[in-house]
Amino acid sequence: MSLPLELMEALAIAFVFVWLFCLGATVGSFLNVVVWRLPRRLSLVHPGSLCPVCHHPIRLHDNIPVLSWLVLRGRCRDCKTPIPIRYLLVELATGTIFLALAVWRTLGPAATPQTLDPRWLLSWNLAGPFWIDYLRDVILLSTLLAAGLIEADGFAVPWRIWWPTYVFSLLHPTVRWVLWREDRLFVAAGPGMELIGPQAMFLLRPWVGLAFGLAMGGVVQWMRRAAGGRDLAVRPVAVVLAATGAALGWSATLRAGCGGMVLLALGRLVGRGIPTAAAVGGMVVVELVGVGQRVERITSWGGGLSAWLMPAGYLVLALAAAGLLGRWERSYSEHAGEGEQASSPSPVASVEVPSDRPP
């Protein structure tokens, strides 16, 4: 007795979603290793995961994302030392990111008529571009999550943590063009003349976004320092915005950077430090669900004038937030002595981490 076709299609989609959550949780487990070892200049491969107290290697069946923490009730199997809940939360968060993005783009408001038909998974021309775009975005979000946790621990974010998203985002349109040639790079403009076609501009998009992110981050960081801000133990915001620009383009980076600086300023206003990568990452999520594009459509009523006024307004708002951050940091430095600084909360939020050996 065979199952109805509709039920089989629904089961296939459900299997894909469950698999994506498990894949995301596995990536989250690796991010826990990256967050602990990378800023301490430790190898990501050797030694394997071990208990920080009894130094016993963690067994393979005790290293299953999410499930192992729940089965062990958050304790080491050998010495019963509590395992920080942050490991579980990071795995759940990453799995949720992988799942939610796929659901949003296939069944949610961002779905297209093609993705609403389960048979699109069998089409190379439909599923291929979808999954390569999806992979670019989850790499960016996972990197921002890891960078935010490293900042929250009080470490400078190593440069090499950004290389996967830089490389994949910059090569992403080229790979799409090689595998799915939807247009020519050059179009004929007349006898003996050719102009750059829309596909060639698509290939340049991540490079333009990368350059814009570096430029915007540099200007924002300059404003922050010019207002008296002190250097924190984090990488400049330019590195975060450059990664965002390479993945999402310059306009989304402008909105995400502006929103991120406003979040940083609001966090300082209420006395809660927010990691730079976390602030920008939150706005990247807003961009990925299409809020930024809706705002852009609403504010495009003025034609060419609003096309210049709105980006300028975003940039001015970001610079104003950076200036406020700089002034607050200068005031904090002037009114806090060294001993007082040591006992007061850090501008970067603290997160419980293991205290001895790498996971």
N, C-alpha and C positions, 0 to 999 in steps of 0.2 A: 504494500500500500504506500503510494507516494504522497508526499506533502503537497498542498496547494502551492502554486507558483508564488503567490504573494507572500505566503508564510516563509518560503525558502529565501526570498529576497530580503525580507525583514530580518531573518536569522543571519544572513550574510552581512548585512549592515551592522547588526549588533555585534557580531564577531569582530569586525574591523574596529569598532569603537572600543571594545574590551581590550583588544590587542594594542591599540594606541595608548590606552591608559597604562597598561603593563609596561609598554616601551618607555613612556614618560617616567614612570616610577623607577625604572632601571636607570634611566639617565639621571634622575634625582639622586639615586644612590651613588652614582659616580660623581655628581656635583658635591656631595658631602666630602668625598675624598679630595676633590680639587680645592674646595674652600679651606680645608685644614692644611693640606700639604703644600700647595703651590706658593702661598705667600711666605712659607717657612723654608722654601728652596729644597723641599724633599721630593724624592722620586714618586711619581704617580703610580708606578708599577711595582716597585720593590721597596720594602717588604709588603706582603699581603696584609689584609685587614687583621688586626689583633686587638685584644682587650688592653686598654691603657693601664690597667692595674695589675692583672695577673700575667699579662703579656702572652696569653694563650692565643694561638691563631684561631680566627673565627671559622667554624666549619661551613662548608658550602650550603648545607640546608639551614644554617642559621644566618645566612647572608641574603635571603630572599627579600626583596623590597617590600615594605609595609607588613607583610604577613609574619616575618620572623620577629619583628619588634612586638607585634601583638601576641604571638604565641609565647614568647619569652617574658611577656609582661614588662618589657622595658628593662630587663636585667641580663647581665652576662650569665651564660649557662654554667660557667665553671666557678666564678667567685661571687656571683650575685650582685656585682657592682651595678648601680643604676646606669642605664644608657640614656643620654640626654634625649628628650622628646623632639629636639630640633631635627634629628635624623629622620624621624617619622614624618614630621611636618613638611620637610623639604621634598621627600619622596611623594607625599600626597599632593603637594602644590605643583610639582612638575608633571605628575600624571594628570592632574586636572587641567593644566595648561594644554597638554597634548590633546586631551579629549575635548575640551571646550572649544578649542579653535576649529577642530574638525566638525563638531556638531554645528557650530555657528555657520560654517561655510557650506554645509551640505543640507542641513535641515532647518537652520535658523533664518533670520532676516537676510543674511548675505547669500543665501542659496540661489542658484540659478535653475531655470527649467531643466537643464541637463543633469545637474546634481540631484534633483528631486527624483529622477528615475534611477533606481538602483543599478540598472544595467550599464551606467556610465563607467563603472569601475572596470568593465571589460574593454573599454575603448582606449587605445593607446593615445589617440589625439586629444581625448578629453581628460582622462585620468592622469596622464603624464605631466602636462603643465600644472594641473592642480596640485599634485604631490610635490613637485619641485618648488612651487611657491610656498606651500605649507612647510616644507623642510627649512627653507630660508627663514621663515618667521619664527618657528620653534627654536631654531639655533640662536636667533637674536634674543628671544625671551629667556631662554635658559642661561645664556651668557650674562644678561642683565641681572638675573636672579643670583647667580654665583657671585658676580661683582658686588652686588648690594650686600650680600652676607659677609664678604671679605672686608668691605668698608665698615660694616657694623661691628666686626671684631677688632677694628682699630688698625688694620694693616693697609698699606698702599696696594692698590690693585695691580698685579703684574701685567706688563704689556702683553705677554704672550697669551693671556686668557682671551684676548680679543681677536686673535688671528683666525680662528675658525669662522667667525661671523664676517670678518673682513674678506677673507678669501672666497668663501661661498657666495656672499652677496655680490662681490665684484664679478665673479664668473657666472653668476646665475643667468643674466640675459643672454650671454654667449652660448651657454649650454642649451638654453631654450631655443635659440635660433638654429643651432646645429642639429638638434633632434627634431624640432618642429618648425620648419621653415615656412612661416606664415606670410612673409613679405620679402621683397628684395632689399638689399642694403642701399642700392642707388636706383633712382628712377630717371628716365629720360626726360629732359626739359626742352629738347629741340635737337636739330641736326648737330651731332658731334658734342652735345652738352649733356651732362648728368648732374643731378642734385642729390644731396643726402636724403634718403627716404625715411619714413617714420620708423622703420625697424632699426636703422642706424642710430637714430636718436634714442631708441630704447636701449641700445647697447651702451650708450654713454651715460644713461640715467644714474647708475650707481656711482660712477666716478664724479659726476656733478654733485650728487648728494654727499659723498665723502668730503669733497673740498668745501662744500657749504657748511657741513657739520664742524669741520676743523676751524673754519673762519668764525662761525658764530660762537663756538666754544671759546676761541681765543679772545674775542671781543668781550664776552661775558666774564671770563676770568680776569681780564684786564680791568674791567669796571669794578669787580669785586675787590681786587687788590688796591686799585686807586682810591677806593672808599675806606681803606684801612684794614681790609680783611687779612687775617693771618693765614699762612699755609697750613692746611690740615694734612693728616697722614692718608690722603687719598689722591688718586690721579686727577688731573684737571678734567673739567667737564667736557673739554673738547674731544677727548678720547671716546666718551660715551656718545656724544652727538655725532661723531664721525661714523661710528658703527651703525647708529640709527639711520643716518643719511645714506650710507651704502645700501642698506636693506630697503628702506621705505621711500627714499627720495627727499629732495630738499624741502618741499612744502610741508610734508608730514613732520620732518625734523624741526622746522621752524615752530610749528604748533606744539610739538612734544617738548622741545627745549624751553619754550616760553612757559608752558604748564609746569614743567619740572622745576624751573627756577621759582615760580610762584609757590609751589608746594614746599620747597626748601625754606623760603621766607616765612611761610605760615607755620612750618614746623618750629623754626626758631622763635617765632612770636609767642607760641604756646609753650615754649620750653622743651620741645621734643625734637631731638636731632633726627634727620632723615638722611640715609645714605643717598648720594647723588644718583647712583645707578638705579636705586629703588624708586626715586622720584621720577626720573625720566622713564623708567620701565612702566610705571603706572600710567603715564600718558601715552606710551606706545600701545598699551592695551586699549586705551580709549581710541587711538587711531585705527587699530586693527578691527575694531567693531564698527567703524565707519562714522563715528561722531564727528571727526574732523572734516570729513568730506561733506557731511550734511551742513556743518557750519559754513563751509566754503560756498556751498550752493546758496544758502540763505543770504549771505553777505555779498553775493555777486550781482545784486540788483543795480549797482552803479556802473556796470560795464567796466571799461578800462580803468576808470578812476579807482574803484574799490579794489581792483586787482593789484594796485600799488599801495593803497591806504591800509588795507588789512595786514599784509606782511609787515609794513612799517610799524603798525600798531603793536603787533606781536613782538617785534624786536625791541621797541621802546619799553614795553611791559617787562620783558626779560631783563633788560639793562637796569630798570628801576628796581626789580627784585634783587638783582645782583648787588646793586649799590646798598640796599637795605641790609643785605647779608654782611657786606663788608663793614658797615657802620656798627652793627651789633657785635661782630667779632672783635672790632677794635675796642668797643666799650667793654666787652668781656675781658680782654687782655689787660686793659688799664685798671679795672676795679678788682681784679682777682690776683692775689699773690700766688707764688709758686705752691705753697702748702695748701692754699685754698683751692687752687686749680686741681691739685691731686685728689682732693676729696670731693670735688663737685662733679656733677654728671658731665660726661664728654659730649661735645657737639654731635658725635655720631652715636646712634642708638646702640646700646649694648645687647648682645644676644648670648645666651648660655652656650658654652662650647666645652668640649673635653679639655682637660687640663694637663695631660701628660704626654701620651704618645699618639701618633697619627692613627686614624681609623683604618 
